[in-house]
């Protein structure tokens, strides 16, 4: 008798799990229907963009000009004393790698 109840319970549970999974949403991994496919977006010509600095709308020419200006890095303006201190600290670090037994 207990074996029949166990069998009936397992069959009922299996059918219930199968029905729930079958009747669920058909495809959760698909994008929404109103979403534009990436292949179409790649062929689209971009005529405006946003500034990475302040988020303003820019035309394509202004955006390209801004990208060129952002790629040019101005030379760093450091105080010569700070530059010399950093240079000496780097030398000291490399000497410590070569001579770890020296304490300086």
C-alpha positions in Angstrom: 0.0 0.0 0.0 2.8 2.4 0.9 4.6 1.6 -2.3 1.5 2.5 -4.4 1.2 5.8 -2.5 4.8 6.6 -3.1 4.5 5.8 -6.8 1.3 7.9 -7.1 3.0 10.8 -5.4 6.1 10.6 -7.6 4.0 10.5 -10.8 1.8 13.4 -9.6 4.9 15.4 -8.7 6.5 14.7 -12.0 3.4 15.7 -14.0 3.0 18.8 -12.0 6.7 19.9 -12.5 6.3 19.1 -16.3 3.1 21.1 -16.6 4.5 24.1 -14.7 7.7 24.1 -16.9 5.7 23.6 -20.1 3.0 26.2 -19.4 5.5 28.8 -18.3 6.7 31.7 -20.5 7.8 30.2 -23.9 11.2 31.9 -24.2 12.5 34.1 -21.5 15.9 34.5 -23.2 14.5 36.2 -26.3 14.6 40.0 -26.5 11.3 41.9 -26.6 9.6 42.2 -30.0 10.1 46.0 -30.1 13.9 45.7 -29.6 15.9 46.5 -32.8 18.3 43.7 -33.7 22.0 44.4 -33.4 22.7 43.7 -37.0 20.4 46.5 -38.1 21.9 48.9 -35.5 25.4 48.2 -36.8 24.5 49.3 -40.3 22.8 52.5 -39.0 24.8 55.7 -39.5 25.2 57.7 -36.3 24.7 61.4 -36.8 24.9 62.6 -33.3 26.5 61.6 -30.0 26.9 62.7 -26.4 30.0 64.3 -25.0 31.8 62.0 -22.6 32.7 65.1 -20.5 29.3 66.7 -19.8 26.8 64.6 -21.7 25.7 67.3 -24.2 24.4 66.3 -27.6 27.0 66.8 -30.3 27.0 66.5 -34.1 29.2 63.8 -35.7 31.8 66.4 -36.6 31.9 67.9 -33.1 32.1 64.4 -31.6 35.0 63.4 -33.8 36.8 66.6 -33.0 36.3 66.1 -29.3 37.6 62.5 -29.6 40.8 63.8 -31.3 41.3 66.5 -28.6 40.8 63.9 -25.8 43.4 61.6 -27.4 46.1 64.2 -27.3 47.5 64.1 -23.8 49.1 67.3 -22.6 52.6 66.9 -21.0 52.3 66.6 -17.2 53.2 69.8 -15.3 55.0 68.7 -12.2 57.2 70.7 -9.9 60.9 69.8 -10.7 61.5 69.0 -7.0 58.7 66.5 -7.0 59.8 65.0 -10.3 63.4 64.6 -8.8 62.0 63.0 -5.6 60.0 60.5 -7.6 63.0 59.6 -9.7 65.1 59.1 -6.6 62.4 56.9 -5.0 62.3 54.7 -8.1 66.1 54.3 -8.0 65.9 53.4 -4.3 63.2 50.8 -5.0 65.3 49.2 -7.7 68.4 49.2 -5.5 66.3 47.5 -2.8 65.5 44.7 -5.3 69.2 44.2 -6.1 70.5 44.6 -2.5 67.8 43.6 -0.1 70.2 43.3 2.8 71.1 47.0 2.8 68.9 49.2 5.0 68.5 52.6 3.3 
